[in-house]
Amino acid sequence: PFLAPATGKPIAMFGAIPERQALLYTPVWLLASDEIKTYWVKFLRHSLLWIADFASRFGAIGNYVDSRNSLHIAWLEWHGFSHCHTVPAATGETTLKLYIKE
């Protein structure tokens, strides 16, 4: 987890799921609290090495993201992921965007 420098409280966690099953990419994920906005720059620097490590170990990495999740989309785009595909969500309320980094 990424911890707040001042308090040591968890702000975000991210990772990769190497068991791809039938996917052409290894899924990556991000879970963050609202406090990530306070430590955004530090978090980006911290996650940069991990995303590079995931890409070197697993090849293509990516995931579908709710199109309303602008924070997650910004994180993926900052790391060089490309928007590849959009599909309707099962609920019909929004769309899911596939981002991949090769």
Residue pairs with C-beta under 8 A, 6 or more apart in sequence:
1 10
1 11
1 12
1 13
2 10
2 11
2 12
2 13
2 14
2 36
2 39
2 42
2 43
2 46
2 47
3 9
3 10
3 11
4 10
4 11
4 35
4 38
4 39
5 39
5 42
9 35
10 33
11 32
11 33
11 35
11 36
11 38
11 39
11 43
12 30
12 31
12 32
12 33
12 36
12 43
13 30
13 31
13 32
14 28
14 29
14 30
14 31
14 47
14 50
15 28
15 29
16 26
16 27
16 28
16 29
16 54
16 57
16 58
16 61
17 26
17 27
17 28
17 29
18 26
18 57
18 58
20 26
20 27
20 58
24 60
25 59
25 60
25 61
25 62
25 63
25 100
26 54
26 58
26 59
26 60
26 61
26 62
27 61
27 62
27 63
28 51
28 54
28 61
28 62
28 63
29 63
30 72
30 75
32 43
32 71
36 43
36 71
37 71
44 75
44 78
47 75
47 79
48 79
51 61
51 79
51 101
54 61
55 61
55 101
59 102
60 100
60 101
60 102
61 81
61 100
61 101
62 81
62 84
62 98
62 99
62 100
62 101
63 76
63 98
63 99
64 87
64 96
64 97
64 98
64 99
65 72
65 73
65 76
65 96
65 97
65 98
65 99
66 72
66 89
66 94
66 96
67 73
67 86
67 94
67 95
67 96
67 97
68 94
73 97
73 99
76 99
76 101
77 83
77 99
79 101
80 101
81 99
81 100
81 101
82 99
82 100
82 101
83 97
83 98
83 99
84 98
84 99
84 100
85 97
85 98
86 95
86 96
86 97
86 98
87 95
87 96
87 98
88 95
88 96
89 95
89 96
